[in-house]
Amino acid sequence: RAAFNEGADTGKTMGKTWLKTFEVIPRLVCRGLQFLFALIACGFYGNRVQADDKADNGFSPEWILAITVAGAAAVSSVLFVLATPLSAIPFIGSRVKLFKTYRAFAWDLFLFIMWIVVFGIFAGIFLKRSSEDKYKGASTTAMKTAVWVDLVNAILWLISGVYGCIKTFLGDKVDHLSDKAGKKLFEKKKPAPAKDGYAESV
C-alpha cells in the first residue's frame, strides 16, 4: 500500500509537470510565429532600405521605423524562447529556475503598439493605392502584403502580452487549476463505503 501511495504521488507530480509543459508549448509556438513573421517583415522593408541605399536616395523614415520594429521583434522572440522557464520540462524543472518571460508582458504590449503604428502608417499609404502606382519605388502590390504581415505581427504580440499580464496577476489561480486537474487525473480514487445492512461478500 505504501508503495502504491508513493507511486500515486509520483504520478500526480508528473501529471502536474506535464500540464505545465502543455501550457508552455503554445507560448513557444507563438514566439516561433513572432520570429517568423518578423523575419518576413524584415525582408519586405529591408529590401526597400537596400534599394534606396543602392540608388543613393537616402533612407525614408517609414522604412527605417518598420525595419527597426521588425528587428526588435525578431530579437525579442528569440531571447524569450531561450529564456523560457525550464521548470516546465519534466524531471529538470524541479531543479532549475529561470527568468519567467511572461512577466515581461509590458515589452510584448509595447511591441504590439509599435506594430499597430507600423500597420497604420503603411495601411494609409498602400491599401487604397492603385497597384500600378508605386510609392518611392516600392511595389504597391508587395507592400499591400507587407501591411497584412504587420497586422499579424501586432496580433501575435497582443496575444503574448495579454497572456503574460493574466499569468502575472492571476498566476496563483492558474497554478491552482493546474494542480487541481493533476489531482483529478492521478489521485487514487477512494473506494465507496459499504452500504449498511448488507453483509460483505466472501
Contacts in CASP RR format, 6 or more apart in sequence:
PFRMAT RR
TARGET T0000
AUTHOR 0000-0000-0000
METHOD contacts of the structure
MODEL  1
RAAFNEGADTGKTMGKTWLKTFEVIPRLVCRGLQFLFALIACGFYGNRVQ
ADDKADNGFSPEWILAITVAGAAAVSSVLFVLATPLSAIPFIGSRVKLFK
TYRAFAWDLFLFIMWIVVFGIFAGIFLKRSSEDKYKGASTTAMKTAVWVD
LVNAILWLISGVYGCIKTFLGDKVDHLSDKAGKKLFEKKKPAPAKDGYAE
SV
4 188 0 8 1.000
5 188 0 8 1.000
8 186 0 8 1.000
8 187 0 8 1.000
8 188 0 8 1.000
11 186 0 8 1.000
12 182 0 8 1.000
12 183 0 8 1.000
12 185 0 8 1.000
12 186 0 8 1.000
12 187 0 8 1.000
14 90 0 8 1.000
14 186 0 8 1.000
15 182 0 8 1.000
15 185 0 8 1.000
15 186 0 8 1.000
16 178 0 8 1.000
16 179 0 8 1.000
16 182 0 8 1.000
17 88 0 8 1.000
17 90 0 8 1.000
17 91 0 8 1.000
17 93 0 8 1.000
17 94 0 8 1.000
18 90 0 8 1.000
19 178 0 8 1.000
19 181 0 8 1.000
19 182 0 8 1.000
20 87 0 8 1.000
20 88 0 8 1.000
20 178 0 8 1.000
21 88 0 8 1.000
21 89 0 8 1.000
21 90 0 8 1.000
23 88 0 8 1.000
23 178 0 8 1.000
24 84 0 8 1.000
24 85 0 8 1.000
24 88 0 8 1.000
27 84 0 8 1.000
27 102 0 8 1.000
27 160 0 8 1.000
27 163 0 8 1.000
28 81 0 8 1.000
28 84 0 8 1.000
30 156 0 8 1.000
30 159 0 8 1.000
30 160 0 8 1.000
30 163 0 8 1.000
31 77 0 8 1.000
31 80 0 8 1.000
31 81 0 8 1.000
31 84 0 8 1.000
31 160 0 8 1.000
32 77 0 8 1.000
32 81 0 8 1.000
33 156 0 8 1.000
34 73 0 8 1.000
34 74 0 8 1.000
34 76 0 8 1.000
34 77 0 8 1.000
34 153 0 8 1.000
34 156 0 8 1.000
34 157 0 8 1.000
34 160 0 8 1.000
35 73 0 8 1.000
35 74 0 8 1.000
35 77 0 8 1.000
35 78 0 8 1.000
35 81 0 8 1.000
37 149 0 8 1.000
37 152 0 8 1.000
37 153 0 8 1.000
37 156 0 8 1.000
38 70 0 8 1.000
38 71 0 8 1.000
38 73 0 8 1.000
38 74 0 8 1.000
38 77 0 8 1.000
38 153 0 8 1.000
39 70 0 8 1.000
39 74 0 8 1.000
40 149 0 8 1.000
41 66 0 8 1.000
41 67 0 8 1.000
41 69 0 8 1.000
41 70 0 8 1.000
41 73 0 8 1.000
41 146 0 8 1.000
41 149 0 8 1.000
41 150 0 8 1.000
41 153 0 8 1.000
42 67 0 8 1.000
42 70 0 8 1.000
42 71 0 8 1.000
42 74 0 8 1.000
43 70 0 8 1.000
44 66 0 8 1.000
44 142 0 8 1.000
44 143 0 8 1.000
44 145 0 8 1.000
44 146 0 8 1.000
44 149 0 8 1.000
45 63 0 8 1.000
45 66 0 8 1.000
45 67 0 8 1.000
45 70 0 8 1.000
45 146 0 8 1.000
46 63 0 8 1.000
46 67 0 8 1.000
48 60 0 8 1.000
48 63 0 8 1.000
48 136 0 8 1.000
48 137 0 8 1.000
48 138 0 8 1.000
49 59 0 8 1.000
49 63 0 8 1.000
49 64 0 8 1.000
49 67 0 8 1.000
51 137 0 8 1.000
52 58 0 8 1.000
52 59 0 8 1.000
52 60 0 8 1.000
52 63 0 8 1.000
52 136 0 8 1.000
53 59 0 8 1.000
57 136 0 8 1.000
60 136 0 8 1.000
62 121 0 8 1.000
62 122 0 8 1.000
62 125 0 8 1.000
65 117 0 8 1.000
65 118 0 8 1.000
65 121 0 8 1.000
66 118 0 8 1.000
66 121 0 8 1.000
66 122 0 8 1.000
66 150 0 8 1.000
69 111 0 8 1.000
69 114 0 8 1.000
69 115 0 8 1.000
69 117 0 8 1.000
69 118 0 8 1.000
70 153 0 8 1.000
72 111 0 8 1.000
72 114 0 8 1.000
73 111 0 8 1.000
73 115 0 8 1.000
73 153 0 8 1.000
73 157 0 8 1.000
76 107 0 8 1.000
76 111 0 8 1.000
80 101 0 8 1.000
80 104 0 8 1.000
83 98 0 8 1.000
83 99 0 8 1.000
83 101 0 8 1.000
84 98 0 8 1.000
84 101 0 8 1.000
85 93 0 8 1.000
85 97 0 8 1.000
85 98 0 8 1.000
85 99 0 8 1.000
85 100 0 8 1.000
85 101 0 8 1.000
86 92 0 8 1.000
86 93 0 8 1.000
86 96 0 8 1.000
86 98 0 8 1.000
87 93 0 8 1.000
87 94 0 8 1.000
87 96 0 8 1.000
87 97 0 8 1.000
87 98 0 8 1.000
102 163 0 8 1.000
102 164 0 8 1.000
102 167 0 8 1.000
102 168 0 8 1.000
103 164 0 8 1.000
103 168 0 8 1.000
105 160 0 8 1.000
105 161 0 8 1.000
105 162 0 8 1.000
105 163 0 8 1.000
105 164 0 8 1.000
105 165 0 8 1.000
105 167 0 8 1.000
105 168 0 8 1.000
108 157 0 8 1.000
108 158 0 8 1.000
108 160 0 8 1.000
108 161 0 8 1.000
108 164 0 8 1.000
109 157 0 8 1.000
109 158 0 8 1.000
109 161 0 8 1.000
109 165 0 8 1.000
111 157 0 8 1.000
112 154 0 8 1.000
112 157 0 8 1.000
112 158 0 8 1.000
112 161 0 8 1.000
115 150 0 8 1.000
115 151 0 8 1.000
115 153 0 8 1.000
115 154 0 8 1.000
115 157 0 8 1.000
116 154 0 8 1.000
118 150 0 8 1.000
119 147 0 8 1.000
119 150 0 8 1.000
119 151 0 8 1.000
119 154 0 8 1.000
120 150 0 8 1.000
122 143 0 8 1.000
122 146 0 8 1.000
122 147 0 8 1.000
122 150 0 8 1.000
123 147 0 8 1.000
123 150 0 8 1.000
125 135 0 8 1.000
125 143 0 8 1.000
126 135 0 8 1.000
126 140 0 8 1.000
126 143 0 8 1.000
126 144 0 8 1.000
126 146 0 8 1.000
126 147 0 8 1.000
127 144 0 8 1.000
127 147 0 8 1.000
129 135 0 8 1.000
129 140 0 8 1.000
130 140 0 8 1.000
131 140 0 8 1.000
131 141 0 8 1.000
131 144 0 8 1.000
132 140 0 8 1.000
133 140 0 8 1.000
134 140 0 8 1.000
135 143 0 8 1.000
166 174 0 8 1.000
167 174 0 8 1.000
194 200 0 8 1.000
END
